[in-house]
Amino acid sequence: MSTDRHLQVVGKPESDTARRARETHERHLAKQAEKAERATKAEHRRAEIKARADQRAANGQPRVLLDTDPAAIRAIAGAIDDGAIPDTYVRAGAVVVVETPSGAIATDDDPTQIITLVDHTRLARLLADHTFTYELVKEKLADGDTEMVETEATPKSHVASAALSSAHWPKLSPLTGIVTTPVFRPDDGSLVQEAGYDPATGLIYAPKLPLPVVPDLPTREQLAEARAFLLDKLLADFPWVGPSRANFIGMLVAPLLRPYLGGVPVPLAAVDATSPATGKSLLTTIMTKVFSGYTRPWVGDDVELRKVITSILVDKGGAVVCLDNVGKAETVDQPTLAALLTATVWSDRILGVSTTVRVPNDRVWFVTGNSLSIGGDIASRTVLIRLDAQMPNPAGRAPSTFVLGDLEEWLGDPVNRATVLYHLLVLVRGWIVAGANRVETPMRTFTPWASATAGFLAWLREPGFMTNAGSLHEVDEEEAQYGAFYSRWHELFADEQLTAKQLHESAMPKTEWSNEGKDWKGTFLVRRKDGQVPSAVGLGKMLASERGRYRGGFRLNGFYDPDTKIWSYSVTPMTAAVPDGAQ
């Protein structure tokens, strides 16, 4: 009976109360299962986040957290200064990276590595390549809790720019430049012969030539062989004028001496020839092939020249720059070039952007031309090298008559270029070992270089260095014009003091109202822009800038009258005493 009663209970329809209880229980079970599932998902996500963090930590990449903008700026700058980005240096206060370009056209004249200024765009790429730069992003997990997730990110442009804006990077190695030849250290004259960065010089040595080891103590035989090669082979066939061979040798070793002398300024080398095909381009080819360098056509416009100089110093490598073939009617007197030659650091604004760059002026600069005209301040900042084949057609000379044959073709072989470099290094090392004696040679800003070079050439027994400096005035049109003007002035007026107005009137033709005209025989000053005689006011401005200066053997004396507030002038021979009251 009990069994029948049980069957009756089970078979009874479910009451509403029972159904509601059952559904409530089922929902509770479902919620519990869903909660357990969410908890499982959250745990899996936490484990995934931790695993990724552990993997990044195991990779050992430097970490840069991009938090607030100020914190991100400090974090990025600190990572840079700590060396988080490999091959990064500081150059004239700016962060740079040394790179080997992919797909670059390898030429004999260019280094295989380049120095690139790090701007905000390049910084973003470098951080992506070499660091884990990230933000902390709040992520809500499946269980309702939140987790801070490290998410890779790129710094905002203004943050990256601000991080690079400092000129103070105390932990970065200072980079002077990249050289393709060994250099002599300034402290002890030892030779950098191992590839890579050298702290003593701040240079990266990236060799391109198959160079033998240069002896630390060259023997007498090695020195004699090197001298004979230089004078009797490499430079034997050039038609030198006066001391030009000594001057060229001085410029030839300038890339080697400059680091040894602490990066002192080096003057401009002007290679002048009486006619084409005399050999001036071959001389610069020796420089660019042996030391790596860059040759481009001459630019006479001062504004354009500044752009060219900045582009070369920022984008081109090597130790030598040649501005080739100055035009016949042009004068090398650009203020930009004059400023460059005395600057150890060059500053300029990059074309098309608002960024100003500061880069070391670590090049040896050459200009070439036929019958060069050199003026302004550049004449006193130039070493003159002259060639004269003394024949109507120098291009007709047969290469077979030269000691080394076709020199340009000979230099095309890296082994031959290495031979040139090896002998130069032996000679400079021999001079250093012998005491590196100097011969005092005053040359304004360039005196340290000139005195050391004169000492090297005296040790080499090569006479005449810089003894043709005075002949630079012969190729200085401005100097020649003022010299002729002062000479005729003195002939006409002796020591008489004249105002600019009186002097101007003396150049005017005689008229029925004026009898002031003098025969200047074509020597009176003219404006450079149009070749016309200046006005009295213009003449006064020209004379004002020349007061106290010696030109063509004469001195221009200025006398100021405080009552009339007028200047008057006279010229006196440079051998005469300076007149009382002259300025």
Buried (B, 14 or more C-beta within 10 A) or exposed (E): EEEEEEEEEEEEEEEEEEEEEEEEEEEEEEEEEEEEEBBEEBEEBBEEBEEEEEEBEEEEBBBBBBEEEEEBBBBBBBBBBEBBBEBBBBBBBBBBBBBEEEEEEEEBBBBBBBBBBBBBEBBBEBBEEBBBBBBEEEEEBBBEEEBEBBEEBBBBEEBBBBBBEBEEBEEBBEBBBBBBBBBBBBEEBBBBBEEEBBEBBBBBBBBBBEBEEBBEEBEEEBBEBBBEBBBEBBBEBBBBBBBBBBBBBBBBBBBBBBBBBEBBBBBBBBBBBBBEBBBBBBBBBBBBBBBBBBBEEBBBEEEEBBBBBBBBBBEBBBBBBBBBBBEEEBBBBBEBBBBBBBEEEBEBEBEEEEEEBBBBBBBBBBBBBBEBBBBBBBBBBBBBBBBBBEEEEBEEBEEEEBEBEEBEEBBEEBEBBBBBBBBBBBBBBBBBBEEBEBBEBEBEBBBBBBBBBBBBBBBBEBEBBBEBBEBBBBBBBBBBBBBBBBBBBBEBBEEEBBBBBBBBBBBEEEEEEEEBEBEBEEBBBBEBEEEEBBEBEBBBEBBEEBBEEBBBEBBBBBBEEEEEEEBBBBBBEEEEEEEEEBE
